[in-house]
Amino acid sequence: MKKPGLPALTLVMASMLSLFATAQTNAKINVIASFSIIGDMAHSIGEDRITLRTIVGPNGDAHVYEPSPADAIAMAKADVILINGLKLEGFMTRLIRSSESTAPVIETTKDATILRDPAGGHYHFNNGKAVFHAAPLDPHAWQSVANAKVYVKNITEAFCAADKDNCAFYQQNADRYTKKLSVLDSKITAAIQQVPPERRTVVVGHHAFRYFEEAYGIHFLSPQGVSTESEASAADVAGILREIKTHRASAIFAENISNPRLVQQIASEAGLHVAGTLYSDALSAADGPAATYLAMMEHNATTLAAAAIGKQ
């Protein structure tokens, strides 16, 4: 058999190198997102150039999540790890350590405008019980669209660092997404402006909306001061009822990550009805009204506005 000559070998090698380079260019980066809101932003920027695993999925509570062995296996393969930071995801430090991952950990809140938590933390409700989440800085920064733009910037920079060949793709997606965020910001502002100032106080079970309050002018009351060990006492409920009366709260809302029992009790005793569900720390399922960050924020604004002006 006649052996291939040097030109033919050179051609074969060049072809193989080209295929290898193409495979390298088309290789997806493995991205871990700590919870659904960051996961949605990552998907919007990375699309099919990333393989995305979101640890805490729709309607999940990142405050109390317990990771699984499958989470650790996925973490070990990560190229980029995206977290909120500000002590939101207490489980992530343990998970990263146990997985022995060496991937960069990106705090998506870096350079965002962060509010101090006046109580040094906040309560949320798990299985009907109040749990205190200690954090000197309020971690719910995504509730401001201006901060969401910072999340997008940080995610984009992380993808560009991990996958330089596709950086222009990520930047183009980020630019498109940021424009959508600007439109969203205007929609929220317009929705809240429909509400008379005297009706802009509402009640939620979990104090997660201070960034929304600062950005858009809705005042949120929540049952602060409840016990960390048990369900809210009669005195706790009496305290929030006094606040509702003093501030003339116009509506009360359940949240998707919390058992609604306490909110329903407060609504009943205040003579209000639960006006709907707000999405605070997690997106809805894909068939729900808040399956993306953009949909979540618009849903919250329109739900708040409709209830406050009495259209529900």
C-alpha positions as CSV (number, residue, x, y, z in Angstrom):
1,M,0.0,0.0,0.0
2,K,1.3,3.4,-0.9
3,K,1.9,5.5,2.1
4,P,0.6,9.1,2.1
5,G,3.1,11.7,1.2
6,L,4.1,14.7,3.3
7,P,1.6,17.0,1.7
8,A,-1.2,14.6,2.4
9,L,-0.1,14.1,6.0
10,T,0.1,17.9,6.4
11,L,-3.5,18.2,5.1
12,V,-4.8,15.5,7.4
13,M,-3.1,17.1,10.4
14,A,-4.3,20.6,9.5
15,S,-7.9,19.2,9.2
16,M,-7.6,17.5,12.7
17,L,-6.3,20.7,14.2
18,S,-9.1,22.6,12.7
19,L,-11.7,20.2,14.1
20,F,-10.0,20.3,17.5
21,A,-10.1,24.1,17.5
22,T,-13.8,24.1,16.4
23,A,-14.6,21.7,19.3
24,Q,-12.7,23.9,21.7
25,T,-14.6,27.0,20.5
26,N,-18.0,25.2,20.7
27,A,-17.3,23.7,24.2
28,K,-19.8,25.0,26.7
29,I,-18.8,26.4,30.0
30,N,-20.3,24.7,33.1
31,V,-22.1,27.3,35.2
32,I,-23.5,26.9,38.7
33,A,-26.1,29.5,39.8
34,S,-27.0,29.5,43.5
35,F,-30.8,30.2,43.0
36,S,-33.4,30.7,40.4
37,I,-33.2,34.5,39.9
38,I,-29.4,34.4,39.2
39,G,-29.9,31.3,37.1
40,D,-32.4,33.1,34.9
41,M,-30.1,36.0,34.4
42,A,-27.2,33.6,33.6
43,H,-29.4,31.8,31.0
44,S,-30.4,35.1,29.3
45,I,-26.7,36.0,28.9
46,G,-25.2,32.6,28.2
47,E,-28.0,30.9,26.3
48,D,-26.7,27.7,24.5
49,R,-23.1,28.6,25.1
50,I,-23.3,27.5,28.7
51,T,-24.4,24.4,30.6
52,L,-26.3,25.7,33.6
53,R,-27.3,24.1,36.8
54,T,-29.4,26.1,39.3
55,I,-29.0,24.8,42.8
56,V,-32.2,26.3,44.4
57,G,-35.0,26.1,41.8
58,P,-38.3,27.8,41.4
59,N,-40.3,28.5,44.6
60,G,-37.3,27.4,46.6
61,D,-35.9,29.2,49.7
62,A,-32.1,29.8,49.5
63,H,-32.1,30.7,53.2
64,V,-32.8,27.1,54.3
65,Y,-31.8,24.9,51.4
66,E,-29.9,21.7,52.2
67,P,-27.6,20.7,49.3
68,S,-27.6,17.1,47.9
69,P,-24.7,14.9,46.8
70,A,-25.7,15.6,43.2
71,D,-25.2,19.3,43.8
72,A,-21.6,18.6,45.0
73,I,-20.9,16.5,42.0
74,A,-22.1,19.2,39.7
75,M,-20.2,21.8,41.7
76,A,-16.9,19.9,41.2
77,K,-17.3,20.2,37.4
78,A,-18.1,24.0,37.4
79,D,-16.1,26.6,35.4
80,V,-18.0,29.5,37.0
81,I,-20.0,29.7,40.3
82,L,-22.5,32.5,40.6
83,I,-23.8,33.5,44.0
84,N,-25.7,36.5,45.4
85,G,-23.4,36.9,48.4
86,L,-24.3,39.1,51.4
87,K,-24.9,35.9,53.4
88,L,-28.0,34.9,51.5
89,E,-26.9,31.4,50.6
90,G,-25.5,30.0,53.8
91,F,-25.2,26.5,52.2
92,M,-22.9,27.6,49.4
93,T,-19.7,27.8,51.4
94,R,-20.1,24.2,52.7
95,L,-21.1,23.0,49.3
96,I,-18.1,24.5,47.5
97,R,-15.7,23.2,50.2
98,S,-17.2,19.7,50.1
99,S,-17.0,19.6,46.3
100,E,-13.4,20.7,46.3
101,S,-14.3,23.0,43.4
102,T,-11.6,25.4,42.2
103,A,-13.9,27.4,40.0
104,P,-14.1,31.2,40.5
105,V,-16.9,32.2,42.8
106,I,-18.6,35.4,41.5
107,E,-20.6,37.5,43.9
108,T,-23.2,39.0,41.6
109,T,-23.9,41.9,44.0
110,K,-20.4,43.3,43.7
111,D,-20.6,47.1,43.1
112,A,-24.4,47.1,43.5
113,T,-26.0,49.7,45.8
114,I,-26.5,47.7,49.1
115,L,-28.7,48.6,52.0
116,R,-27.8,48.0,55.6
117,D,-30.4,45.9,57.4
118,P,-31.4,48.1,60.4
119,A,-32.2,45.0,62.5
120,G,-28.9,43.2,61.6
121,G,-31.0,40.6,59.8
122,H,-34.5,39.8,58.8
123,Y,-37.2,37.1,59.4
124,H,-38.6,34.7,56.9
125,F,-41.1,31.9,57.4
126,N,-40.3,28.2,56.9
127,N,-43.0,25.7,57.4
128,G,-45.0,28.2,59.3
129,K,-42.2,29.1,61.7
130,A,-40.3,32.4,61.8
131,V,-36.6,32.0,61.2
132,F,-34.1,34.8,61.7
133,H,-31.5,35.3,58.9
134,A,-28.6,37.2,60.4
135,A,-27.1,39.6,57.9
136,P,-25.8,43.2,58.5
137,L,-26.5,44.0,54.8
138,D,-29.8,43.3,53.1
139,P,-29.1,40.6,50.6
140,H,-32.3,41.1,48.4
141,A,-30.6,43.5,46.1
142,W,-32.2,42.1,42.9
143,Q,-35.5,43.8,44.0
144,S,-34.1,47.0,42.5
145,V,-33.8,46.9,38.7
146,A,-30.9,49.2,38.9
147,N,-29.1,46.6,40.9
148,A,-30.2,43.9,38.4
149,K,-28.1,45.7,35.8
150,V,-25.1,45.3,38.0
151,Y,-25.8,41.5,38.4
152,V,-25.9,41.3,34.6
153,K,-22.5,43.1,34.3
154,N,-20.9,40.8,36.8
155,I,-22.2,37.7,35.2
156,T,-21.1,38.8,31.7
157,E,-17.6,39.6,32.9
158,A,-17.4,36.1,34.5
159,F,-18.5,34.4,31.3
160,C,-16.0,36.5,29.3
161,A,-13.2,35.5,31.6
162,A,-14.0,31.8,31.4
163,D,-14.8,31.8,27.6
164,K,-12.9,34.6,25.9
165,D,-13.7,33.3,22.4
166,N,-17.4,33.9,22.9
167,C,-17.1,37.1,24.9
168,A,-18.7,39.2,22.1
169,F,-21.8,36.9,22.2
170,Y,-22.2,37.3,25.9
171,Q,-21.8,41.1,25.7
172,Q,-24.4,41.4,23.0
173,N,-26.9,39.4,25.0
174,A,-26.1,41.5,28.1
175,D,-26.7,44.7,26.1
176,R,-30.1,43.4,24.9
177,Y,-31.1,42.2,28.3
178,T,-30.0,45.5,29.9
179,K,-32.3,47.4,27.5
180,K,-35.1,45.2,28.6
181,L,-34.3,46.0,32.2
182,S,-34.6,49.7,31.4
183,V,-38.0,49.1,29.9
184,L,-39.0,47.1,32.9
185,D,-37.9,49.9,35.3
186,S,-40.2,52.3,33.4
187,K,-43.1,49.9,33.6
188,I,-42.7,49.4,37.3
189,T,-42.5,53.2,37.9
190,A,-45.6,53.8,35.9
191,A,-47.6,51.0,37.7
192,I,-46.7,52.4,41.1
193,Q,-47.4,56.0,40.2
194,Q,-51.1,54.9,39.6
195,V,-51.3,54.3,43.4
196,P,-52.3,57.3,45.5
197,P,-49.6,58.1,48.1
198,E,-51.9,57.4,51.0
199,R,-52.4,53.8,49.7
200,R,-48.8,52.9,49.2
201,T,-48.4,50.9,52.4
202,V,-48.8,47.1,52.2
203,V,-48.0,44.0,54.3
204,V,-45.8,41.0,53.5
205,G,-44.7,38.1,55.6
206,H,-41.0,38.4,54.8
207,H,-39.1,41.6,54.9
208,A,-37.5,41.2,51.4
209,F,-38.7,44.3,49.6
210,R,-36.7,47.1,51.0
211,Y,-34.9,47.6,47.7
212,F,-38.2,47.8,45.9
213,E,-39.4,50.2,48.5
214,E,-36.4,52.5,48.1
215,A,-36.6,52.4,44.3
216,Y,-40.3,52.7,43.7
217,G,-42.0,54.2,46.8
218,I,-44.1,51.3,48.1
219,H,-43.8,50.9,51.9
220,F,-43.8,47.3,53.2
221,L,-44.8,46.2,56.7
222,S,-43.8,42.7,57.9
223,P,-44.2,40.9,61.2
224,Q,-40.7,41.8,62.5
225,G,-39.8,40.7,66.0
226,V,-41.4,37.3,65.9
227,S,-39.7,34.5,67.8
228,T,-37.0,32.5,66.0
229,E,-38.0,29.3,67.8
230,S,-41.8,29.2,67.4
231,E,-44.7,30.5,65.5
232,A,-45.7,34.2,65.9
233,S,-47.2,34.8,69.3
234,A,-50.4,36.7,70.0
235,A,-48.3,39.8,70.9
236,D,-46.4,39.6,67.7
237,V,-49.6,39.5,65.7
238,A,-51.0,42.3,67.8
239,G,-47.9,44.4,67.0
240,I,-48.3,44.1,63.2
241,L,-52.0,44.7,63.5
242,R,-51.3,48.0,65.2
243,E,-48.9,49.0,62.4
244,I,-51.5,48.1,59.8
245,K,-54.0,50.4,61.5
246,T,-51.5,53.2,62.1
247,H,-50.2,53.2,58.5
248,R,-53.5,52.4,56.9
249,A,-52.2,49.5,55.0
250,S,-54.1,48.9,51.8
251,A,-53.4,45.3,51.1
252,I,-51.6,42.2,52.4
253,F,-49.8,39.6,50.3
254,A,-48.5,36.0,50.5
255,E,-45.1,35.1,49.2
256,N,-44.2,32.1,47.0
257,I,-41.4,30.8,49.3
258,S,-43.4,31.0,52.5
259,N,-46.2,29.1,54.2
260,P,-49.1,31.6,53.9
261,R,-50.7,30.6,57.2
262,L,-49.4,33.6,59.2
263,V,-50.3,36.1,56.5
264,Q,-53.8,34.6,56.3
265,Q,-54.1,35.0,60.1
266,I,-53.0,38.6,60.0
267,A,-55.3,39.4,57.1
268,S,-58.3,37.9,58.8
269,E,-57.7,39.8,62.0
270,A,-57.0,43.1,60.1
271,G,-60.2,42.7,58.1
272,L,-58.2,42.5,54.9
273,H,-58.1,39.7,52.3
274,V,-54.9,38.2,50.9
275,A,-54.6,40.2,47.7
276,G,-52.3,37.9,45.8
277,T,-48.8,36.3,45.9
278,L,-45.6,38.3,45.5
279,Y,-42.3,36.6,44.4
280,S,-39.5,37.7,46.6
281,D,-36.6,35.2,46.7
282,A,-37.4,32.8,43.9
283,L,-39.1,32.6,40.5
284,S,-42.3,30.7,39.9
285,A,-42.4,27.4,38.0
286,A,-42.2,27.7,34.2
287,D,-46.0,27.8,33.9
288,G,-46.4,30.4,36.6
289,P,-46.6,34.2,36.4
290,A,-43.0,34.8,37.4
291,A,-41.0,32.3,35.4
292,T,-38.3,34.9,34.6
293,Y,-36.8,37.8,36.5
294,L,-38.4,40.3,34.0
295,A,-41.8,38.6,34.5
296,M,-41.4,38.4,38.3
297,M,-40.7,42.1,38.7
298,E,-43.5,43.1,36.4
299,H,-45.9,40.7,38.1
300,N,-45.0,42.1,41.6
301,A,-45.5,45.7,40.4
302,T,-48.9,45.1,38.7
303,T,-50.2,42.9,41.6
304,L,-49.2,45.6,44.1
305,A,-50.7,48.4,42.2
306,A,-54.0,46.6,41.4
307,A,-54.5,45.6,45.0
308,A,-53.6,49.0,46.4
309,I,-56.0,50.9,44.2
310,G,-58.7,48.4,44.8
311,K,-58.9,46.7,41.4
312,Q,-58.6,43.2,42.8
